[in-house]
Amino acid sequence: MTTGFAVKDDAFARDVLSVAQLNQAVGQLLERNIPALWVRGEVSNFTQAASGHWYFTLKDARAAVRAVMFRGRAAAVGFVPRPGDEVEIRARVSLYEPRGDYQLQAEAMRRAGVGNLYEAFLLLKERLAAQGLFDPARKRTPPRLPRAIGVVTSLHAAALRDVLSALARRAPQVPVVIYPAAVQGAEAARALAAQVRAASQRAEVDTLLLVRGGGSIEDLWSFNDEELAYAVAECAMPVISGVGHETDFTIVDFVADVRAPTPTAAAELACVPRGELLGQLGHAVTRLARAQQRRLEQAAQRLDRASAQLASPLQRLAHQRERLNTLRHRLAAAAQRPVSAQGLRLGALAQRLARRAPQTARAQDRLLDLAQRLARAQKASLAQAQARVQAWSGHLRALDPEHTLARGYAVLRDEQGRVVSDAAQLAVGQPVSIDLARGRAGARVTETGPRD
């Protein structure tokens, strides 16, 4: 098929383009004129970056093209392609401008030749996810020490031999119950679902393994059944799925409580190795022996202390006799002690009484001295008061207006009775009054001017 289109971008009409401008214009041209399409080819040079993006080359017998699938799209694929796999991808054509290479940006991927099956897988996965069957909150953790382990698989499958071999090596003490069912064919899904429900109803195991060896998508299609998914979700005990190889994903893997990359890995996740349990048991026995030895030693010490406290009747009588003699001596001493104590107390009281008797001569001398000091203090205080009165009288006389008037001064007042101290406050002909040392006089202003 040949795709033709006309170049309409006016960027090509310029005289000279830089390399970056050219690559940008070509990229826009490809993205606008080539819609998203499906491309089939063989995967080669596949690389999964730390960021989760996939980089690979899609080729056939005549040509090859680079392709990229970003992490968000790759997470929905359901499998990881390997070099040599035939796949079909839905992609858009773009240009990686720094190198000038055109590439495919993949939006979806399916195995070549099984497009319908893959589409059905995606539709069922989306529907079950919407119902919450993949919700991490409903996942259960398998017990570390199961009483018994159940295995749902075919009796003729190599996966059963791998599981039994791993369990015999890791936990030979744990019983294994096999629930046989076909793992491939038209009735396999129904048989697997029936055995999962049977294991749930019988409740004779603590962990259930649902396993099968690797194969194509058609071989593993029984594990993409909706009825089986519901049976796993409703199972009374935790379910570990180990279907196919590490890169194979089925609906059961998303519904199960734990997904193992292989059947052998599922068996390893179902139990703790016997050696590890024996090691833990050995440590526990050692700790128990040490604890028991410590308790025996403590009991022996208590026994020794109790034995030391035991005494014969003769020793107890001798001890009681000694104690009786001690009490007799203490009683005799106690009878004499009150008389001696009273005599000592009487002597002490006599000394205290003698010390507290009044000393009249000393008190008379002190009284006389205090009277003399009081007379001197009163005389000095009176002299100081008289001096202050005389000083205040002098100040009062100096500040007395009458005293100033007596020296020949006068107080001039206007008709409102206000004291006039400035000639500028008076007008010619204005009546005034004059206060003298003796009496008052009225006058009229004849002239004003500065004082000589």
C-alpha positions in Angstrom: 0.0 0.0 0.0 1.3 3.4 -0.9 0.3 6.5 1.0 0.5 9.9 -0.8 -0.1 13.4 0.4 0.8 16.9 -0.6 3.2 19.1 1.3 1.4 22.2 2.4 3.6 23.6 5.2 5.1 26.9 4.2 8.2 26.1 6.1 9.6 24.5 3.0 9.1 27.7 1.1 11.9 29.4 3.0 15.3 30.0 1.3 17.5 28.2 3.9 16.4 25.9 6.8 18.4 24.8 9.7 18.6 21.0 10.4 16.4 21.5 13.5 13.8 23.4 11.5 13.8 20.8 8.8 13.4 17.9 11.3 10.6 19.8 13.1 8.7 20.5 9.8 9.1 16.8 8.7 7.9 15.6 12.1 4.8 17.8 12.0 4.1 16.6 8.5 4.2 12.9 9.5 2.0 13.4 12.6 -0.6 15.4 10.6 -0.9 13.2 7.6 -0.4 9.6 8.8 -3.1 8.4 11.2 -2.7 5.8 13.9 -2.4 2.3 12.3 -1.6 -1.3 13.1 1.8 -2.7 12.1 3.0 -6.3 12.3 6.6 -7.4 12.7 9.3 -9.2 14.6 10.7 -7.7 17.8 14.5 -7.2 18.0 16.9 -5.1 20.0 14.4 -5.0 22.9 15.4 -2.8 25.9 13.3 -2.1 29.0 14.7 1.1 30.5 14.8 1.8 34.3 12.0 4.4 33.7 9.8 1.6 32.5 9.8 2.6 28.8 10.3 0.0 26.1 12.6 0.6 23.1 12.8 -2.0 20.3 13.0 -2.5 16.6 10.1 -3.9 14.6 11.3 -5.7 11.4 10.3 -8.1 8.7 12.3 -9.8 5.9 12.7 -6.5 3.9 12.8 -3.6 6.4 13.0 -2.4 10.0 11.8 0.6 12.0 12.5 1.8 15.4 9.7 1.9 18.0 9.1 3.2 21.5 6.4 2.3 24.0 6.1 4.5 27.1 5.6 3.1 30.6 1.9 4.0 30.9 1.1 2.1 27.7 3.5 -0.8 28.4 1.9 -1.5 31.8 -1.4 -2.4 30.1 0.1 -4.9 27.6 0.0 -7.9 29.9 3.2 -9.5 28.7 6.8 -8.4 28.0 7.9 -9.1 24.4 11.1 -11.0 23.8 13.4 -10.8 20.7 12.0 -12.9 18.0 8.3 -12.5 19.0 5.8 -11.7 16.3 3.6 -8.8 17.5 1.1 -6.3 16.2 1.3 -2.8 17.5 -1.0 0.1 17.1 1.2 3.2 16.7 1.6 6.7 15.4 4.4 7.7 13.1 6.7 10.4 14.5 10.2 11.8 14.0 12.9 11.8 16.7 14.2 15.2 15.9 17.7 15.0 17.6 18.7 12.2 15.2 16.4 12.8 12.4 15.1 9.2 12.6 11.4 8.4 12.1 10.0 6.0 14.6 6.7 4.4 15.8 5.1 5.5 19.1 3.3 2.3 20.2 -0.1 2.7 21.9 -1.1 -0.9 22.2 0.5 -4.3 21.5 -0.7 -7.8 21.0 0.8 -11.1 19.8 0.6 -11.5 16.1 -2.2 -13.8 14.9 -4.1 -13.7 18.2 -5.5 -10.2 18.0 -9.0 -11.3 18.8 -7.9 -13.3 21.8 -5.8 -10.4 23.1 -8.6 -8.0 22.6 -10.9 -10.3 24.6 -8.2 -10.5 27.3 -8.0 -6.7 27.6 -11.8 -6.4 27.7 -12.1 -9.0 30.5 -9.2 -7.5 32.4 -10.8 -4.0 32.2 -14.2 -5.3 33.4 -12.9 -7.3 36.3 -10.7 -4.4 37.4 -13.7 -2.2 37.4 -15.4 -4.7 39.8 -12.5 -4.5 42.2 -11.2 -8.0 41.7 -7.6 -6.7 41.3 -7.8 -4.3 44.3 -4.6 -4.7 46.4 -6.7 -4.2 49.6 -8.5 -7.5 49.1 -5.2 -9.5 48.7 -4.4 -11.9 51.5 -1.0 -13.0 52.7 -0.5 -16.8 52.7 0.4 -18.3 56.1 4.1 -18.9 56.8 3.4 -22.3 58.3 0.5 -24.0 56.5 -1.0 -27.2 57.8 -1.4 -28.4 54.2 -1.0 -27.0 50.7 -3.3 -27.6 47.8 -2.3 -27.8 44.2 -4.8 -27.3 41.3 -3.3 -28.5 38.0 -3.1 -31.5 35.7 -1.8 -34.8 37.0 0.3 -35.2 33.8 1.7 -31.6 33.8 5.4 -31.0 34.3 4.4 -28.1 36.5 3.1 -30.6 39.1 6.4 -32.4 39.2 8.2 -29.1 39.7 5.9 -28.1 42.5 6.1 -31.4 44.3 9.9 -31.5 44.0 10.2 -27.9 45.4 7.8 -28.7 48.3 9.6 -32.0 49.1 12.9 -30.1 49.1 11.7 -27.1 51.2 8.9 -28.5 53.4 8.7 -32.3 53.4 6.7 -32.2 56.6 3.7 -30.3 55.0 1.0 -32.5 53.4 0.1 -31.8 49.8 -3.4 -32.3 48.4 -3.8 -32.4 44.6 -7.0 -31.2 42.9 -6.6 -32.6 39.4 -8.0 -30.7 36.5 -7.2 -30.2 32.8 -5.1 -27.1 32.1 -5.7 -26.9 28.4 -8.7 -27.4 26.1 -12.3 -26.4 25.8 -13.4 -27.7 29.2 -10.2 -26.8 31.1 -11.4 -23.5 32.5 -14.6 -25.0 33.9 -12.7 -27.9 35.4 -10.2 -25.6 37.0 -13.0 -23.4 38.5 -14.8 -26.5 39.9 -11.6 -27.7 41.6 -10.9 -24.3 43.1 -14.4 -24.2 44.5 -14.0 -27.8 45.8 -10.8 -26.9 47.6 -12.6 -23.8 49.2 -15.5 -25.9 50.4 -13.5 -28.8 51.8 -11.2 -26.3 53.7 -8.5 -29.0 54.2 -5.6 -26.8 53.1 -4.3 -23.4 54.2 -2.9 -22.3 50.8 -3.9 -23.1 47.3 -1.6 -23.2 44.3 -3.0 -22.8 40.8 -0.1 -23.7 38.4 0.7 -24.5 34.8 3.8 -24.6 32.6 4.6 -22.1 29.9 3.0 -21.9 26.5 1.4 -19.6 23.9 -1.5 -17.4 24.6 -3.8 -20.1 23.2 -2.3 -22.7 25.5 -2.8 -20.4 28.6 -6.2 -19.2 27.5 -8.0 -21.4 30.1 -6.6 -19.2 32.8 -8.2 -16.1 31.2 -11.7 -17.4 32.0 -14.2 -15.2 33.8 -15.7 -18.1 35.8 -12.3 -19.1 37.0 -11.5 -15.5 38.0 -14.6 -15.4 40.2 -13.8 -18.8 41.7 -10.3 -17.6 42.7 -11.6 -14.3 44.1 -14.2 -16.1 46.2 -11.8 -18.9 47.5 -11.8 -19.2 51.3 -8.0 -19.5 51.5 -5.2 -17.5 49.8 -4.4 -18.4 46.2 -0.9 -18.3 44.7 -0.9 -18.4 40.9 2.1 -19.7 39.0 1.1 -19.9 35.3 3.6 -19.9 32.5 6.9 -18.2 32.5 7.9 -14.9 34.1 6.8 -12.8 31.1 3.4 -14.5 30.8 0.4 -12.8 32.4 -3.1 -14.2 32.7 -6.3 -12.9 34.3 -5.7 -15.4 37.2 -2.4 -13.7 37.9 -4.2 -10.4 38.5 -7.0 -11.9 40.7 -4.8 -14.2 42.8 -3.6 -13.1 46.2 0.0 -13.7 45.1 1.4 -14.0 41.6 4.6 -16.1 41.2 6.6 -16.0 37.9 6.8 -19.8 37.6 5.2 -22.9 39.2 8.4 -23.6 41.2 8.4 -20.0 42.5 4.8 -20.5 43.6 5.8 -23.6 45.7 8.6 -21.6 47.2 6.3 -18.8 48.2 3.8 -21.2 49.8 6.0 -22.4 52.6 9.1 -21.6 54.7 12.1 -23.9 54.1 12.4 -26.7 56.6 16.1 -25.8 57.3 15.1 -22.3 58.3 12.4 -23.7 60.6 14.9 -26.2 62.1 17.3 -23.3 62.7 14.7 -21.3 64.4 13.7 -24.3 66.5 17.3 -24.9 67.5 17.7 -21.3 68.6 14.4 -21.7 70.6 15.7 -24.9 72.3 19.0 -23.1 73.2 17.1 -20.2 74.7 14.8 -22.6 76.6 17.7 -24.5 78.0 19.4 -21.3 79.1 16.2 -20.1 80.7 15.7 -23.4 82.5 19.3 -23.4 83.8 18.9 -19.9 85.1 15.7 -20.9 86.9 17.4 -24.0 88.5 20.3 -21.8 89.7 17.9 -19.3 91.2 16.0 -22.1 92.9 19.2 -23.5 94.3 20.1 -20.1 95.8 16.7 -19.8 97.4 17.1 -23.3 98.9 20.5 -22.4 100.3 19.1 -19.2 101.9 16.1 -21.2 103.4 18.4 -23.9 104.7 20.6 -21.2 106.4 17.5 -19.9 108.2 16.6 -23.3 109.7 17.8 -24.0 113.3 17.5 -26.9 115.8 15.2 -26.7 118.9 18.2 -26.5 121.2 19.7 -23.6 119.3 16.3 -21.8 119.3 16.0 -22.4 123.2 19.5 -21.0 123.7 18.7 -18.0 121.6 15.5 -17.4 123.5 17.4 -17.7 126.8 20.0 -15.1 125.7 17.2 -12.8 124.6 15.4 -13.2 128.0 18.6 -12.3 129.9 19.0 -9.2 127.7 15.5 -8.1 128.4 15.9 -8.6 132.2 19.0 -6.3 132.2 17.2 -3.7 130.1 14.3 -3.8 132.5 16.5 -3.2 135.6 18.3 -0.4 133.8 15.0 1.1 132.8 13.7 1.1 136.5 16.8 3.3 137.5 16.7 5.5 134.5 13.6 7.7 135.5 15.2 8.8 138.9 18.4 9.8 137.2 16.6 11.5 134.4 14.4 13.5 136.8 17.5 14.7 138.8 19.2 15.9 135.7 16.1 17.7 134.5 15.7 19.4 137.8 19.3 20.7 137.7 18.8 22.0 134.2 15.6 23.9 135.2 17.4 25.5 138.2 20.2 26.8 135.9 17.7 28.2 133.4 15.8 29.9 136.2 18.9 31.5 137.5 19.8 32.8 134.0 16.3 34.3 133.6 16.2 36.2 137.1 15.8 40.0 136.5 19.0 42.2 136.7 17.7 45.4 138.3 21.0 47.3 138.6 21.8 46.8 134.9 18.2 47.9 134.0 18.5 51.1 136.0 21.8 52.1 134.4 20.3 51.5 131.0 17.1 53.5 131.8 19.2 56.5 132.9 21.3 56.4 129.8 18.2 56.3 127.6 16.7 59.3 129.5 19.8 61.4 128.9 19.9 60.4 125.2 16.2 61.4 124.9 16.8 64.9 126.5 19.7 65.6 124.2 17.7 64.5 121.1 14.8 66.7 122.1 17.0 69.7 122.5 18.8 69.2 119.2 15.5 68.7 117.4 14.0 71.9 118.9 17.0 74.0 117.9 16.8 72.7 114.3 13.0 73.5 114.2 13.6 77.1 115.5 16.3 77.6 112.8 14.0 76.4 110.1 11.2 78.8 111.4 13.5 81.8 111.3 14.7 81.0 107.8 11.1 80.6 106.5 10.1 83.9 108.2 12.9 85.7 106.3 11.7 84.2 103.0 8.2 85.2 103.7 9.1 88.8 104.6 11.2 89.1 101.4 8.3 87.8 99.3 5.6 89.9 101.1 4.1 92.4 98.6 3.3 94.8 101.5 6.9 94.9 102.4 7.8 95.8 98.8 5.2 98.6 98.7 6.5 99.9 102.0 9.9 100.6 100.3 8.1 103.0 97.9 6.9 100.8 95.2 3.3 100.8 93.8 1.0 98.4 91.8 -0.7 99.9 88.7 -4.0 98.3 87.6 -6.3 99.1 84.6 -10.0 99.6 84.8 -10.6 95.8 84.9 -8.3 95.5 87.9 -5.6 93.7 86.0 -1.9 94.4 87.0 -0.1 96.5 84.3 3.5 95.7 83.8 4.1 97.0 80.3 3.5 100.7 79.1 2.4 99.3 75.8 -0.7 98.0 77.4 -1.9 101.6 78.2 -3.4 104.3 76.1 -3.3 108.1 76.6 -6.2 109.2 78.7 -7.0 105.7 80.0 -8.0 105.7 83.7 -5.9 103.6 86.0 -5.7 102.9 89.8 -2.5 102.8 91.9 -2.1 100.6 95.0 0.3 102.1 97.6 1.6 100.8 100.9 -1.2 102.7 102.6 -4.3 103.3 100.5 -5.1 103.5 96.8 -5.2 106.5 94.3 -6.9 107.1 90.9 -5.1 108.6 87.9 -5.3 109.0 84.1 -2.5 108.3 81.6 -1.1 111.4 80.0 1.7 109.8 78.0 3.5 106.4 77.4 6.9 105.5 76.2 10.0 103.5 77.0 11.7 103.7 80.4 14.9 105.8 80.5 
